[in-house]
Structure formats: C-alpha cells, structure tokens
Amino acid sequence: MNYFNKLIIQENISSFFRAALHNDHLAHGYLFHGAEGSGKRAFSLELAKTLNCQSDTDRPCGECSSCRKITSFHHPDIKLIFPVIGKTEDTEILKINQQISANPYRLTRVEGNRTILINQIRDLKNEAKYAPFEARKRFFIIDEAHLFSRESANSFLKLLEEPPENLILILISSEPGRLPDTLRSRCQQIHFPPFSEGMIQKILTRINIHLPDPELAIRVSQHNISQVIEFATEKNTKYRDRAYQFLQKIARGYAPDLNEFIDDLSRGRDRQSILEILNLLIHWFKDSMHLQLHGAETILVNTDFDEPIRKFAGHFTNLDYDFMVSRVEEVILDLERNAHLGMTLTDLAWTLNTHLRESLSKKENAA
C-alpha cells in the first residue's frame, strides 16, 4: 500500500506517518503544533481520508466515496471543531466548513471573542459512545485547541484519557504552550515546520491561485501559506482598508482622530479582527522595507495599495523597519494574552508615531 503519494507535505510528517501506518502503530491522541500556515489542519483531514480510503493501491485516493465525503464534510464519523462565539449560527459554521472544503489551507474562522465551548465537547463525547457509522477510524479534530475554555478542556480530558478503540483525536495549535499540561502530556506531539518555498508554489498551483510575485509573497509571509493565500483573495479587503486608515492616523498624529479610531476598534471587542489589522500593518512595513532595499522596480505583495505604499516609503526614508515590525509583533502577543485593547493600541500608535517623526527629523537634518 502506498501512502500520501498525491500530497504535498513536509518530509518529516510524511515519513513519520508512513511508518506508523505500515506498522499499525497509530496513537489515539495527537497534538499537531507549529507556526500558522504550516498545513496542520489540511494534513489532519488527509490523515482521516487515508485511514478510511477505499483504494487498494494509493491512499488517500481523493476519489472514493469516503474521501469525497470527508472533503465535503459530509462524512458522519469525521468531525472538525473550531472556536466559536456563544451565539454562532449553524449557517456560519456551515459556511466555514464549505470554505475549508474548497481550500483547507485558507485562513477561516468565526470573528469575535472565540472559544471552544463546553457544548461542542459534550456533543463529541456523546457521539463517541457509539460505534462509527461508516468509518474504519472515527476522527475528532480540534482546530486552534489553545482556545479551549477551562470547562471544555477539563471535559475533553476525560475523553482523551479513555478514548474508544476506533477513535483518533487530533488537537491542532500554533500556540501549544497555552494548552493545559494535562492535555499535552496525553497526546503524541508532532511538529509541523514551515513549508518550503517550492512546496508553497506547488500548493498554489494545485489550488489554482496566482500571484504577480509569489516568491516575494512567500518571503514576506514567512512561509505561512494561509497568509500567502490571503494576499490573493478579497477576504481581507476591509481589514486592509482599516490597517491603512490606522497607519494614516498614526502618521498624522492628531490625537482626537487617533483616539477616536482606537476607541472604534476597541468598542466591538473583536480581538481577532484587530489582530488581522495588525498583521496587515506588518506586511505594509515589509513591503515598504523591500522598496527601500530593492528600489522602485520591486513588485509589492499588497498590490492593491501599491501607490500609497510607494509614497509612504518615499516619504519616510530613515525608518528602522525591524523596530516597527517587532513592536507590532509584541503587541500582537500582548493582545493574544488578553492585554487591554484600548491601552495597548494607544501605546503602539504613539510609539510608532514617535518613530515616524524621528525619521523625518533625521531626513531634514541630513538635507
């Protein structure tokens, strides 16, 4: 039997699971961890296909009834759970499942203050009591597992401690340190390194996504395929506009406007949306940095903001982009640890404003 021949996956992941499958040594619980955009969720679904594929030669074949049902989220024994907010509608969950079905590498999530709810885990535990309907192995996959609530983590632990023989549990996390030790210690931990540039190029070709300069997008995204795909889609247009507005107000430094903008961002308490905006700010700075390093012929990742980025880079010619990026990255970590939204964003805005003003002062003195 051949395994994973049709997949684009990291060699360490492929060799590990090929050996486990050949030797029938699969664990009941896994923790797939690694940076965002390293293919953890996509591979977890492919592993579910592999163990339930009906092909006699190559698994997963992607064509048999079982593979097709898993791809389309119509298989009764394969469940993907992700963080939601308390009032998330079933239609929203269905929409996200459809997006993952169309492209498992794409960044998809419910917007808002998300968590894995106790009711989601109770539903899984209830299903685990019964034998699979169709599958050889039933799969419960928990995406962004570091967003377990305390109650849901304790409830899931009981399932992880005594899983049924025919059940495989997979936790997925880019921040495994936030998971309780009790969960981590009961899972076999599998690290997913970032994709190589060549692998990302192949995946983009396979899913029919084209960029004007994919090499630059891959470098700027630090080999995060989800971010690369975001650059080629319209999903984050509103975040790009908000990131641009935020940077404009930071650069102008007019306190009433800047404070009003930050208040508006913070009012909805939608932490994830703010993180998206900050990540786009980082990509803006990296585009500007590439312009300064490589000149006007540089092809930007943020092609829809080509002119404003070129004006920004031409105006602020003495910026320490490493400092700018690292400061935003620090704020992202602070917000992920539940720092106060308004105060943290205000501190960031004035820190960046000070640095922008200092760069202009150096430019004037040099002239």
Helices and strands as residue ranges (DSSP letters): E 2-3, H 11-22, E 29-33, H 40-52, E 58-59, H 65-71, E 78-81, H 90-102, H 118-128, E 138-142, G 145-147, H 150-161, E 167-173, G 176-178, H 181-184, E 188-191, H 197-206, H 214-220, H 225-231, H 237-252, H 255-267, H 271-294, G 303-305, H 306-315, H 321-336, H 341-366
